[in-house]
Amino acid sequence: MSVFTPVTPEALADWLRRYAIGRLTDLQGIPAGVQNSNFFVTTTLGRYVLTLFETIPRAELPFYLHLTAHLARHGLPVPAPIADRDNEYLGTLSGKPAALVARLSGQSDMAPGPQRCARVGAMLAGLHLAGLSYGRRQDNPRGAAWRSATAAQVRPFLPAAEQALLDAELAFQAAVRIDELPRGVIHADLFRDNILWDGEHIGGVIDFYFAGRDALLFDVAVTVNDWCCTADGELEPARYHALLDAYHAERPFTPAERAAWPAMLRAAALRFWMSRAADFHLPRAGEMVLVKNPDEYRDILRLRAQGVPPLPGDPA
């Protein structure tokens, strides 16, 4: 469980007086996440999620909160932020920036089949299309510049073979041209545990705190690398084609995207190898901190470099 900053029921009850959501009846730490302190909050009027932001600068947080409000207005099942009595989404609790959002229904599925992958692909396309009208601008916080800087930090901790893999991938990515790729707001972390299923329908898309403006294809690659993988990191054809065909039906891939697809899958793998390696080798102090194994995405990167199936719409 990742809880970096503890919150007492007494402190939260006092903080909630600035909201019109009733009195606190229950507070529980959430056993997931590696970047923020998250809690389930139940009041006499409803169920919510409280997030204390541990690393994101306060000035950047309105981008995320207003983004989910925007997507919710467009009908997407996202955690809409709750305004306080001064009509503000962002407050301060236990010395940290804090926000409340609506708690969505459903549970994650860590072994999805092709049908659910298709629903995720269609939903992701809808998210990208709705995001095109979002007026605020903020670059992907884990974009190319972050990946290069983090690689420099973690490289001394890696064995020689992994250093060689990292150096080769950074050189490869530096030569990739993405100027012609469609850009917009991306979720950037759409793993299986960030989708909640209510029956066979998506009840919630959560954890937008890595969102930013980047190539839409990068978001697709992040999603495919998680949702369509076998246990050893290979791409499973039925789930792969289901997700991508459903996305393509809503937002057709461009020729430039089809050409860049192998590189984007590799960039997405590199991003999570680096973030997990940083968490592993350079951990932050915390009460209960979840650190994921970086080797999973190191191995996925190696596999993607060997070749990947094409995107839908490729010429025969």
C-alpha positions in Angstrom: 0.0 0.0 0.0 1.3 3.5 -0.8 0.4 6.0 1.8 3.2 8.6 2.2 1.3 11.2 4.3 -1.1 9.8 7.0 -4.4 11.5 7.6 -6.3 11.2 10.9 -10.1 11.0 11.0 -10.1 14.1 13.2 -8.1 16.2 10.8 -10.2 15.0 7.8 -13.5 15.7 9.6 -12.4 19.2 10.3 -11.2 19.7 6.7 -14.5 18.4 5.3 -16.4 21.3 7.0 -15.5 23.4 4.0 -17.5 21.0 1.7 -21.2 20.4 1.5 -21.0 16.6 1.4 -22.0 15.7 5.0 -20.0 14.4 7.9 -17.2 11.8 7.9 -18.2 8.3 8.7 -15.2 6.2 7.4 -11.6 6.7 6.2 -9.5 4.0 4.6 -6.1 4.0 2.9 -6.2 2.7 -0.7 -3.9 -0.3 -1.4 -2.7 1.0 -4.8 -0.7 3.7 -6.4 3.0 4.8 -6.1 2.9 8.6 -6.5 0.2 10.0 -4.1 -1.5 9.3 -0.8 -5.0 8.0 -1.6 -7.9 7.3 0.7 -11.5 6.1 0.5 -13.7 8.6 2.2 -17.3 7.9 3.2 -19.6 10.7 4.5 -23.3 10.8 5.4 -24.0 12.0 1.9 -21.8 9.9 -0.4 -18.5 8.1 -1.2 -15.4 9.9 -2.4 -11.7 9.5 -3.0 -9.2 11.8 -1.2 -5.8 12.4 -2.8 -2.9 14.1 -1.2 -0.4 15.1 -3.9 3.2 14.1 -2.9 5.3 15.2 -5.8 3.2 17.1 -8.4 3.8 20.9 -8.1 0.7 22.7 -6.8 0.6 24.9 -9.9 0.2 21.9 -12.2 -2.7 20.3 -10.3 -5.6 22.5 -11.8 -4.7 20.9 -15.2 -5.6 17.5 -14.0 -8.7 18.5 -11.9 -10.2 20.6 -14.7 -9.4 17.9 -17.2 -11.5 15.3 -15.4 -14.3 17.8 -14.9 -14.1 18.4 -18.7 -14.2 14.7 -19.6 -17.1 14.1 -17.2 -19.1 16.8 -18.9 -18.5 14.9 -22.2 -20.0 11.7 -20.6 -16.8 9.8 -19.9 -16.8 7.7 -16.7 -14.1 9.6 -14.9 -13.8 10.8 -11.2 -15.2 14.3 -11.4 -13.6 16.6 -8.8 -15.7 17.9 -5.9 -15.7 21.7 -5.3 -15.7 23.1 -1.8 -18.0 25.9 -0.7 -15.7 28.5 -2.3 -16.1 26.6 -5.6 -12.4 25.4 -5.5 -11.3 21.9 -6.4 -7.9 22.1 -4.7 -7.3 22.5 -1.0 -4.6 21.8 1.6 -4.6 18.9 4.1 -1.7 17.7 6.3 0.5 20.3 4.6 -0.1 18.8 1.2 -2.2 19.9 -1.8 -5.4 17.8 -1.6 -8.5 17.1 -3.6 -11.7 15.1 -3.4 -13.2 13.3 -6.3 -16.3 11.2 -6.8 -15.8 7.5 -6.1 -16.7 5.4 -9.1 -18.2 1.9 -9.0 -16.7 -1.3 -10.2 -13.6 -3.4 -9.9 -10.4 -3.9 -11.9 -10.0 -6.9 -14.1 -6.4 -8.1 -14.2 -7.1 -10.9 -16.7 -9.2 -9.2 -19.4 -10.4 -11.0 -22.5 -10.7 -9.6 -26.1 -14.2 -8.1 -25.5 -13.1 -6.0 -22.6 -10.0 -4.9 -24.5 -12.3 -3.8 -27.3 -14.3 -1.7 -24.9 -11.1 -0.1 -23.6 -9.9 0.7 -27.1 -13.2 2.4 -28.0 -13.2 4.3 -24.7 -9.6 5.5 -25.2 -10.5 6.8 -28.6 -13.5 8.7 -27.1 -11.2 10.2 -24.4 -8.8 11.4 -27.0 -11.5 13.0 -29.1 -13.2 14.7 -26.1 -9.8 15.9 -25.0 -9.3 17.8 -28.2 -11.6 20.6 -26.9 -9.8 20.9 -23.5 -8.4 24.4 -23.4 -5.6 24.0 -20.8 -2.1 23.0 -22.0 0.5 20.9 -20.1 3.1 18.6 -21.6 3.3 14.9 -20.7 5.2 15.0 -17.4 6.8 11.7 -18.3 7.7 12.6 -21.9 10.9 12.3 -23.8 12.9 14.8 -21.7 11.8 13.1 -18.4 12.8 9.7 -19.8 16.3 10.9 -20.7 16.8 12.7 -17.4 15.6 9.7 -15.4 17.8 7.3 -17.4 20.8 9.3 -16.4 19.9 9.0 -12.8 19.2 5.2 -12.7 21.9 4.2 -15.2 24.7 3.9 -12.5 22.6 1.3 -10.7 22.1 -1.0 -13.7 24.3 -3.9 -14.7 26.4 -3.5 -17.8 24.0 -5.4 -20.1 21.1 -3.2 -19.0 23.2 0.0 -19.4 23.9 -1.1 -23.0 20.2 -1.7 -23.6 19.3 1.7 -22.2 21.9 3.5 -24.2 20.9 1.9 -27.4 17.2 2.7 -26.8 17.8 6.3 -26.0 19.9 6.6 -29.2 17.1 5.0 -31.2 14.3 7.2 -29.6 16.4 10.3 -30.2 16.2 9.6 -34.0 12.4 9.1 -34.0 10.4 11.9 -35.7 7.0 12.4 -34.1 6.2 15.9 -35.5 3.5 14.6 -37.8 1.7 12.5 -35.2 -1.7 13.7 -34.0 -1.4 15.3 -30.5 -3.8 16.0 -27.7 -4.5 15.1 -24.0 -3.5 11.6 -23.1 -4.1 9.6 -19.9 -0.6 8.2 -20.1 -1.1 5.5 -17.4 -4.1 3.5 -18.6 -3.2 0.2 -16.9 -5.7 -2.5 -16.1 -5.9 -1.3 -12.5 -7.0 2.1 -13.7 -10.2 0.8 -15.3 -13.1 -0.2 -13.1 -15.7 -2.6 -14.5 -19.4 -2.5 -13.7 -20.5 -5.7 -15.2 -19.3 -5.7 -18.8 -19.3 -1.9 -19.0 -16.6 0.5 -17.9 -17.7 2.0 -14.7 -14.7 4.2 -14.2 -11.4 5.4 -15.6 -9.2 6.6 -12.8 -5.8 8.1 -11.9 -5.3 11.0 -14.4 -2.3 12.4 -12.6 0.2 11.5 -15.3 -2.0 13.1 -18.0 -0.6 15.7 -20.4 -0.3 16.7 -24.0 1.6 14.3 -26.2 1.2 12.1 -29.2 -2.1 10.2 -28.9 -0.3 7.1 -30.2 1.9 7.1 -27.2 -1.2 6.6 -25.0 -2.3 3.8 -27.2 1.1 2.1 -26.8 1.0 2.4 -23.1 -2.4 0.8 -23.0 -1.5 -2.0 -25.4 1.7 -2.9 -23.5 -0.4 -3.6 -20.4 -3.8 -4.8 -21.6 -2.6 -7.1 -24.4 0.5 -8.7 -22.9 1.0 -12.3 -21.9 2.8 -13.1 -18.6 6.1 -13.1 -20.4 5.5 -9.8 -22.2 4.5 -11.0 -25.6 1.6 -9.4 -27.4 -1.5 -11.7 -27.4 -3.1 -11.5 -30.9 -6.8 -11.6 -29.9 -6.6 -8.9 -27.3 -4.2 -6.8 -29.4 -6.4 -6.8 -32.5 -9.6 -6.3 -30.4 -8.3 -3.2 -28.7 -6.7 -1.6 -31.7 -9.6 -2.4 -34.1 -12.1 -0.8 -31.7 -9.9 2.3 -31.3 -9.4 2.6 -35.0 -13.1 2.4 -35.6 -13.6 5.6 -33.5 -10.4 7.5 -34.4 -8.7 6.1 -37.5 -4.9 5.8 -37.3 -3.0 8.0 -39.7 -0.2 6.8 -42.1 2.3 8.6 -39.8 1.0 6.8 -36.8 1.3 3.4 -38.5 4.9 4.2 -39.4 5.7 5.3 -35.8 3.9 2.4 -34.1 6.9 0.2 -33.3 8.9 3.1 -31.9 5.9 4.2 -29.7 5.6 0.8 -28.2 9.3 0.9 -27.3 9.0 4.4 -25.9 6.1 3.4 -23.7 8.1 0.4 -22.4 11.1 2.6 -21.8 8.9 5.1 -19.8 7.7 2.4 -17.3 11.1 0.7 -17.1 12.6 4.0 -16.1 9.9 5.0 -13.6 10.0 1.7 -11.9 13.7 1.6 -11.8 13.8 5.1 -10.3 11.2 4.0 -7.6 13.3 0.8 -6.9 16.8 2.4 -6.8 15.9 5.9 -5.6 12.9 5.3 -3.3 11.1 8.0 -1.4 10.4 7.8 2.3 6.9 6.7 3.0 4.7 5.0 5.5 3.7 2.2 3.1 5.2 2.3 -0.3 4.4 0.0 -3.3 7.4 -0.4 -5.6 6.8 -2.4 -8.8 9.4 -4.6 -10.5 11.3 -2.7 -13.2 12.4 -5.9 -14.9 8.9 -6.5 -16.4 9.2 -3.4 -18.6 12.9 -4.0 -19.3 11.9 -7.3 -20.8 8.9 -5.8 -22.7 11.3 -3.2 -24.2 13.5 -6.0 -25.5 10.6 -7.9 -27.0 9.2 -4.8 -28.7 12.6 -4.0 -30.3 12.3 -7.4 -32.0 9.2 -6.4 -34.0 5.5 -5.8 -33.5 2.3 -6.5 -35.5 1.1 -3.5 -37.6 -1.7 -1.1 -36.7 -5.2 -1.5 -38.3 -5.3 0.1 -41.7 -1.9 -0.9 -42.8 -1.6 -1.6 -46.5 -1.7 -5.3 -47.4 
